[in-house]
Amino acid sequence: MAQTAQGTPATPAASTPSGETSFPAGTPIIVEGTPALGGSPMPGGSPPPPGTPVGAMIGTPAALETPAENTAAFPAAVPFDAVPMGFYTDTTVCIGCKACEVACKEWNGLSSYNGGVNVLSGDSYDNTRHLDGQHWRHVKFIEQFDNTNQGRQGRWLMMSDVCKHCVQAGCMDVCPTGAIIRTEFDTVVIQSDVCNGCRACIGACPFGVIEINPTNNTAMKCTLCYDRMQAGLTPACAQACPTASIQFGAIDDLKQSAQQRLEQLQSLGETRAQLYGADDKIVGGLNSFYLLVDEPEVYGLPASPQLPSRNVPTSGLMSTAGAVAMGVLGLVGLRKRRMDQFAAERAGTGQRDEEVTGD
């Protein structure tokens, strides 16, 4: 029996008097080829109204009754369980369509540079260039071609990059106002109404994810669509991804899927395939982790990212040693100054004695 994203058995379809198969109330949409936790062709991912023909599922909402007639038939979305949730990005099936970028901007109301009239970067098809306060998703294009080879044998590597929602988040460690919080889904969110724009989090992020949004002058980044998750909806980017390169769900389930895909690629001879951030070796683990087919640096990811908090003991010891050294130098300098003063006073006293005796 088919299962929904929440684990509830799907209700079997029934036949209408006309002989056309329809769905009873509350039936979840399950479309072949759609990611298990992905979206559906219905508005908001909701199930179809009672009596909806099967063929209408693949069509547009216009094939259904008017919104005024079927509003009551759409039940409220069920929030996800409060377990660690995140993204697993399989870069091997990314086609660089940028649908995730567009969906992210549309849902979060993010503005574009210069009203959308931008100069092309000249760097392949990548005009976003990097993540920042206005771009919470960024599709990277990596060309691996040998220009000396007339046949130009090579490959494209594409990856949709996003905030990693680190288990050990350096941005949270340094935020002075408590604007950066960890949600019940183990994701990291910046509260813009609490952020004072100090930029401390920007330098603390080892992945270069956070930047100031010029619209409100506060630090901003991906929220993993926290507002949608609270309503039981898939994040906008994962909903829009046409190849299921971006998969959303419970972290434990995503890790199992990623491990199966990794083993499949390795069995096919892709020896460079590896998971990045799926274990706790990288800042305690990433709630947005990746399947790569080259070294992390090729994708612009640090091989061994470091958090500011990890450097506190070393920097504290060095600061203490520096303070002690400065204190010793200060004492030496003060003693030398006093000795010079004594020598000058003695020289002056001897000169006055000679003047008095006439010698």
Summary of the structure (lengths in Angstrom):
residues: 359
radius of gyration: 30.7
end to end distance: 121.1
largest distance: 138.4
contacts: 975
relative contact order: 0.13
helix: 35%
strand: 16%
